[in-house]
Amino acid sequence: MSPPRFVIRQINPARSRRVWLFAGLVWIGSLMLAVVATSLWLAPQQVVDAEAMRVEGLDADAMRKRIAVLERSEQVAKAALNDLQGTLRDREEEIAGVRADLAFYGRLVGGAKREGLAVNALTLAQVSGSRAWNFSATLTQNFKRGPETTGKLTLAVSGVRDGKLETIAWKDLAQQSDNAGIGYAFKYFQQVGGTIMLPEGFEPNRVRAIADGDGGRSEQEFPWDDAAKAEEKDNVRQ
């Protein structure tokens, strides 16, 4: 007798639930295993990326600090260079002043050469907040060895007003019609000073100093700007 082809068994509900529960646990476990494996694979890369970002940040910060140091060094070098250039200019002006003084005193005491009346130097200084200017002229002579040389000093200023060349005479500069000039009396040298007033709208270019007396007549012309700067240089040397 051959065995039956089909066997009929009664389904056990409890066993069926256990089978499905086991399958679910296996599926959940596989998912967790996949998550863990993925985390373990990504973790080293994340650490490397974080370390790279940290190093990059350190390098950028170090570069910024280095740039700041270099910029500060450049500023210090420029300041030192400017100070040095200013010192050199001051020394050059002092040397020029000393040479001028030596030439001046050399003409007074120097040897066989005799020079008559001369306007050796002229300085100008503006009176603050006005058109008035104080002036000081240095007169020299070593020709006359006896009595004093006497006379009068006047100025004339050339410039531009209303687009035209113009020369302002002494009587208009001094604004005193009876003023014939600033008196002087000396044997070797003397500084003669006074005040002049420039008219409104007049721009000076040159100033001419005229010394006229018993020692003869001497005229010397000076650029206005140079005469004004000469006052500043004298103040610096003092």
Secondary structure per residue as TSV (DSSP state, phi and psi in degrees):
chain	resnum	aa	ss	phi	psi
A	1	M	-	360.0	125.2
A	2	S	-	-79.5	147.2
A	3	P	-	-67.2	158.0
A	4	P	-	-70.7	144.8
A	5	R	S	-74.9	-30.0
A	6	F	-	-121.7	137.4
A	7	V	-	-117.4	126.8
A	8	I	-	-99.5	117.2
A	9	R	-	-116.3	152.2
A	10	Q	-	-84.7	129.4
A	11	I	-	-73.9	131.3
A	12	N	-	-97.8	110.3
A	13	P	H	-60.1	-36.3
A	14	A	H	-66.0	-42.7
A	15	R	H	-65.1	-37.0
A	16	S	H	-63.9	-37.9
A	17	R	H	-67.2	-36.2
A	18	R	H	-66.2	-37.4
A	19	V	H	-63.5	-47.2
A	20	W	H	-65.6	-37.4
A	21	L	H	-64.3	-41.8
A	22	F	H	-62.9	-41.9
A	23	A	H	-63.3	-39.4
A	24	G	H	-65.4	-40.4
A	25	L	H	-63.6	-40.6
A	26	V	H	-61.7	-40.8
A	27	W	H	-65.9	-44.2
A	28	I	H	-63.8	-40.8
A	29	G	H	-62.2	-40.2
A	30	S	H	-64.1	-38.7
A	31	L	H	-63.2	-45.6
A	32	M	H	-62.5	-40.6
A	33	L	H	-61.6	-39.8
A	34	A	H	-65.3	-41.0
A	35	V	H	-63.6	-44.9
A	36	V	H	-62.0	-43.9
A	37	A	H	-62.4	-42.0
A	38	T	H	-63.4	-41.7
A	39	S	H	-63.1	-42.9
A	40	L	H	-64.6	-29.8
A	41	W	H	-78.3	-36.6
A	42	L	H	-82.1	-26.3
A	43	A	H	-57.6	-49.4
A	44	P	H	-59.8	-39.1
A	45	Q	H	-64.3	-40.2
A	46	Q	H	-64.4	-40.4
A	47	V	H	-62.1	-43.7
A	48	V	H	-61.6	-45.4
A	49	D	H	-62.3	-43.0
A	50	A	H	-63.1	-41.7
A	51	E	H	-65.0	-39.7
A	52	A	H	-63.3	-42.2
A	53	M	H	-63.6	-39.5
A	54	R	H	-64.2	-45.2
A	55	V	H	-63.2	-41.6
A	56	E	H	-62.6	-41.5
A	57	G	H	-62.9	-41.2
A	58	L	H	-63.4	-43.0
A	59	D	H	-62.5	-43.2
A	60	A	H	-64.0	-41.4
A	61	D	H	-65.1	-41.6
A	62	A	H	-64.2	-39.6
A	63	M	H	-65.4	-41.0
A	64	R	H	-62.5	-41.8
A	65	K	H	-64.3	-39.8
A	66	R	H	-64.7	-42.3
A	67	I	H	-63.1	-42.1
A	68	A	H	-61.7	-41.4
A	69	V	H	-63.5	-44.1
A	70	L	H	-64.0	-42.0
A	71	E	H	-63.1	-42.1
A	72	R	H	-64.0	-41.4
A	73	S	H	-61.4	-40.2
A	74	E	H	-64.6	-40.9
A	75	Q	H	-62.5	-43.3
A	76	V	H	-63.5	-41.3
A	77	A	H	-64.6	-41.9
A	78	K	H	-64.0	-43.0
A	79	A	H	-62.1	-42.2
A	80	A	H	-64.5	-39.4
A	81	L	H	-65.4	-41.9
A	82	N	H	-63.2	-41.7
A	83	D	H	-62.5	-41.8
A	84	L	H	-64.1	-44.0
A	85	Q	H	-62.8	-41.2
A	86	G	H	-62.3	-41.6
A	87	T	H	-63.5	-41.3
A	88	L	H	-64.0	-40.6
A	89	R	H	-62.3	-42.8
A	90	D	H	-61.9	-40.9
A	91	R	H	-67.5	-39.3
A	92	E	H	-62.7	-40.6
A	93	E	H	-65.7	-40.1
A	94	E	H	-63.6	-42.4
A	95	I	H	-63.5	-42.5
A	96	A	H	-62.4	-39.5
A	97	G	H	-64.7	-41.5
A	98	V	H	-64.5	-41.6
A	99	R	H	-62.5	-41.4
A	100	A	H	-63.9	-40.3
A	101	D	H	-64.8	-41.8
A	102	L	H	-62.2	-42.5
A	103	A	H	-63.3	-38.3
A	104	F	H	-63.8	-52.0
A	105	Y	H	-69.8	-28.7
A	106	G	H	-63.8	-36.0
A	107	R	H	-69.1	-28.3
A	108	L	H	-76.5	-39.7
A	109	V	H	-110.4	-4.6
A	110	G	-	-77.6	98.9
A	111	G	S	54.6	-141.3
A	112	A	S	-80.8	-23.4
A	113	K	-	-74.7	127.7
A	114	R	-	-112.7	128.9
A	115	E	-	-118.8	140.8
A	116	G	-	-81.2	-163.6
A	117	L	-	-59.2	134.6
A	118	A	E	-150.0	146.9
A	119	V	E	-92.0	104.9
A	120	N	E	-80.0	-36.3
A	121	A	E	-155.9	157.2
A	122	L	E	-145.3	131.7
A	123	T	E	-125.3	149.3
A	124	L	E	-129.9	142.1
A	125	A	E	-141.7	123.0
A	126	Q	E	-74.5	139.8
A	127	V	-	-78.5	122.9
A	128	S	T	-55.0	131.6
A	129	G	T	74.0	21.8
A	130	S	S	-147.5	176.6
A	131	R	S	-94.8	8.3
A	132	A	E	-86.5	146.2
A	133	W	E	-132.7	131.4
A	134	N	E	-86.7	140.0
A	135	F	E	-128.9	155.8
A	136	S	E	-140.8	122.2
A	137	A	E	-115.0	137.8
A	138	T	E	-102.7	117.9
A	139	L	E	-103.5	140.2
A	140	T	E	-136.6	158.8
A	141	Q	-	-170.5	143.1
A	142	N	-	-134.2	22.2
A	143	F	S	-85.4	-47.6
A	144	K	-	-86.2	121.0
A	145	R	-	-99.1	-7.8
A	146	G	S	-95.9	-113.8
A	147	P	S	-68.9	167.2
A	148	E	-	-67.2	151.7
A	149	T	E	-89.4	128.3
A	150	T	E	-125.6	156.9
A	151	G	E	167.9	-159.1
A	152	K	E	-128.0	145.1
A	153	L	E	-113.1	131.0
A	154	T	E	-130.5	162.7
A	155	L	E	-124.3	154.1
A	156	A	E	-137.8	134.2
A	157	V	E	-117.1	128.5
A	158	S	E	-104.2	143.2
A	159	G	E	-173.2	-154.5
A	160	V	E	-127.9	135.1
A	161	R	E	-142.9	128.3
A	162	D	T	57.6	35.8
A	163	G	T	75.9	10.8
A	164	K	E	-125.2	145.9
A	165	L	E	-69.6	141.4
A	166	E	E	-152.6	145.2
A	167	T	E	-119.0	124.0
A	168	I	E	-94.5	120.5
A	169	A	-	-78.4	168.9
A	170	W	H	-59.8	-42.3
A	171	K	H	-63.2	-30.1
A	172	D	H	-82.8	-30.7
A	173	L	H	-71.3	-42.1
A	174	A	H	-79.1	-20.9
A	175	Q	T	57.5	33.1
A	176	Q	-	-138.4	112.3
A	177	S	T	-65.4	-26.7
A	178	D	T	-94.4	5.6
A	179	N	-	-89.3	109.7
A	180	A	-	-86.2	-5.2
A	181	G	-	141.1	176.4
A	182	I	E	-92.4	123.3
A	183	G	E	-73.0	150.0
A	184	Y	E	-140.7	155.3
A	185	A	E	-159.1	114.8
A	186	F	E	-158.7	164.2
A	187	K	S	-97.5	-44.0
A	188	Y	S	-119.0	-48.7
A	189	F	E	-158.2	159.9
A	190	Q	E	-158.8	143.0
A	191	Q	E	-98.3	124.2
A	192	V	E	-114.0	128.2
A	193	G	E	-127.8	162.4
A	194	G	E	-173.6	-167.2
A	195	T	E	-134.4	137.1
A	196	I	E	-122.7	158.6
A	197	M	E	-124.9	121.8
A	198	L	-	-86.7	141.6
A	199	P	-	-71.6	157.6
A	200	E	T	-62.5	139.8
A	201	G	T	79.9	2.9
A	202	F	E	-98.8	128.0
A	203	E	E	-110.5	109.5
A	204	P	E	-74.7	144.8
A	205	N	E	-117.4	-44.3
A	206	R	E	-140.6	153.3
A	207	V	E	-129.9	134.1
A	208	R	E	-112.3	126.4
A	209	A	E	-101.6	128.3
A	210	I	E	-121.0	116.9
A	211	A	E	-105.6	124.5
A	212	D	E	-136.7	122.0
A	213	G	E	-168.5	-158.7
A	214	D	T	-73.6	-12.8
A	215	G	T	-90.5	5.9
A	216	G	E	111.0	-170.0
A	217	R	E	-122.8	135.6
A	218	S	E	-135.6	131.6
A	219	E	E	-123.2	133.5
A	220	Q	E	-137.7	129.2
A	221	E	E	-104.5	139.5
A	222	F	E	-129.5	140.4
A	223	P	E	-62.1	135.7
A	224	W	H	-59.1	-46.6
A	225	D	H	-62.9	-38.9
A	226	D	H	-65.1	-39.6
A	227	A	H	-66.2	-38.0
A	228	A	H	-69.2	-39.7
A	229	K	H	-68.7	-31.7
A	230	A	H	-60.2	-35.3
A	231	E	H	-64.3	-41.5
A	232	E	H	-64.0	-42.0
A	233	K	H	-64.0	-40.5
A	234	D	H	-62.5	-39.5
A	235	N	H	-65.3	-37.7
A	236	V	H	-65.0	-43.6
A	237	R	H	-65.2	-31.9
A	238	Q	-	-70.1	360.0
